[in-house]
Amino acid sequence: MPHPSIAAVETAWSDLRALVGEEHMRASMMEDAVDDVLPQMVIEPGTAEEVAGALKIATGAGLKVIPRGGATKMGWGNSPRGGELILSTRRLNRVVEHAWGDMTATVEAGCTFQHLQETLAAHGQRLALDPLWPEHATIGGILATNDSGPLRVRFGSLRDLIIGITLALPDGTLAKSGGKVVKNVAGYDLPKLATGSLGTLGIITQAIFRLHPVPRESRTLSFATSDDATSHGEGMNALVLAIQDCNMVPTGVQVRAGSGSAPEVDLRFEGTAAGCEAQTEQTMRLESGARRIESPADVWNAHAELFRGSEDCVVCKFSVLPADLGVFLESIRTVTEPLHLPWKLVAQAVGAGYLRFERCDSSAVISVLHDLRKKLETRGGSLVILRCPHEIKSTMDVWGSAGDALALMRSIKAQFDPTGVLNPGRFVGGI
């Protein structure tokens, strides 16, 4: 699409101000930049209808739109090919309905996760999810990035928890799918399609979730494995598989590892005090060669800690078959030790996790990333770069290979956003 004319842009700015009000539109500042792209304007619609109307105006004028929620993950994805307008969902921040009798909640996209949980807790319920930075991350952003944490091992991912969604499409349409009932089989599965799409199909304005009770009690156990540099993670794998093979129902099974240290395994039980104690005793009877250690104070936030500190670090999200986690740990050691490259890993028993490298040399890190990605992709896994210096992002696709799915993904993008208005270039394959 050609660049919009000056007249078309000025008309669009005027129409957008009239739509949302002068006080909810401003010129962008340096902190609004996404990688090396600085949009011209930031707009904050107050309703789903205003979001849809803003998209229709932008599309008509040929403006590229970058959606934004809490801005906690704006660095994720490839650098945008352009973007004149940031559309913020900050004002769409209500918990619309908590149907506690049906154990469902309807919430606007700009509501922070923490605010939602505090509202649900008043009736002893929760959204069984533990995303990054809950005090700032918004529901829309969490859905767009498909962000989940340790609770996934028990309650599933976001696609298992969402049952309804409203999307504002580039042509100004508000598309709705799903409903407040937990079982919903009619129509197109828009909630699952929008989850993880990085705002490239439409802007999420509202979502409906199934809920779970807040547990009465919680117990965390941590174990040090007997693994050393030659054991290929066998002790860690043995413990994790033993936990999965027995009849216990943990709500967290987590592996922490790093350069120069043996893996440690964390286990969480939730429920009644008696139930937690019974499962704790059963765990202690497992013959795994591991020994119990004191659990770190913030053990279930270990994945968020990987993002702290130096801007020069590289943080990736990976997926691997659960039984291959030990092999993956050995692969990391093999490729990093000759380069003296420090690393840390936090992984869930489902085979998904985060991996951090301290950047010593860009070329060395890039070589390691290519090597590990190739190893994972040949075994059906993936390696996505979430955070890295721009010099690394500019040399490689952060997503990796989409395989046979890319043609289908492009077809879906063309159906929802035929002129490429939303987040151009940031998703898989430059979508």
C-alpha positions, 0 to 999 in steps of 0.5 A: 500500500502506498504511503498516505497523502498529507491531506488524508493523514490530516483528515484522519487526525481530525476525524479521530479527535472528533471520535474520542475527544481532544483529551484522549489523543496526543502526539507521540513521545520517544517512549512511545517508540517500538524498536526504531519506529516512532508513531506520530500519534497515540489515541485512547478510545473509551469504548469498543465502538470507538476502537472499531471506529478508529480502526475504520478511520485509520484503514481508510487513510492508509495509516498503520496501527500498533495496538498497545495495552500495558506496554509490558511486551512492546519489544516482543515480535519483529520490528514493525515495518511502519506505524503512524498510530498507537491505539491504546486500550488503557481506558477499556479497563472494566470488569464488565461482569463477574457471573460468580454462580456460573464461574465466568467473568467478562472483562475489557481488554485494558483491565490489568490482570491484578485488578481482575484477580482482586475483583474475582477474589471477593467471591473466592474465585480466580482466573487460573493464570500467572502471566508476567508483570500482572500489576501492569499487563492487561488482559488484551496484551496477555491474550495477544502474546499468549502469556502463561506461567506455571499454573498451565501444568494444571489448568491449561493455557489461555486457549483453554481458559477463554470462552468468548471474545470481542475483536475490533477489525480494521474495517470497523466491524466488531466481531464477537464469538463465544459466550458466557457458557463454558460449553460453546460449540457454535460458530468460528473459534475466534477466541483461540484464533486471536490468542497469540496473534500479537494484534495482527488480526484485530484489536481485542476489546473484551474477553470472557473467561472460565474461572476456578476457585481460589485454593485454601492452601498451597505447598511448595517443595523444591528439590536439588537433583544429582545431575552433573555436567555428564548426566544429561539431566537424567536426574531432573527428567526422572523426578519430573516424569515420576511426578507426572506418572503418579496420581498427584495433581500439582498446580506447578512443576518447574525446572530451574537451571543455569550454567555451572549449576545442577537443575532444581525442581519445584513442585506446588500443591493447592487445595485443602490442608489435608490434601496438600499434606498427603501429596507432600508425603507421597512426593517424599516417597518418590525414588528419584535420587533428588534431595529436598531443599528450601524453596526460594521465597519467590520461586514461582516468579522465577520466569519473570526474574529472567527479564530483570537487569541488563538491557543487553541480555537475550531472553527466549521462549522455547517449547520442547517435548517434556521428555526431551527437556534433559536433552535440551539442557545438555544441548545448551551446555554443549554450545555455551561452554566453549564460548563461556556464555552464562545462561539461566533457564526456567521451564514448566513440565509441559515443555515450555519455558524461558531461557536467558543469555548474558550477552558477551558477544553478539556474534557468539549469541547469534550463533548459539541461538541459530544452533539451538533453534535448529536442534529444537525445530528438528524435534518439533520444538521452537525458540522465539526471541522475546528480548534482545538488543536491536543489533541482534533483532535486525539480523534474524527473525525472532520467531523462527520457522513457521513450517507448513503453517505459514501459508495458512497464517497468511491467508487468515491475515489477508481475510481479517486485515487485507490491507495490512493495517495492524502491526505490520511485519511484527508476526511470524514470517513478517505477517 
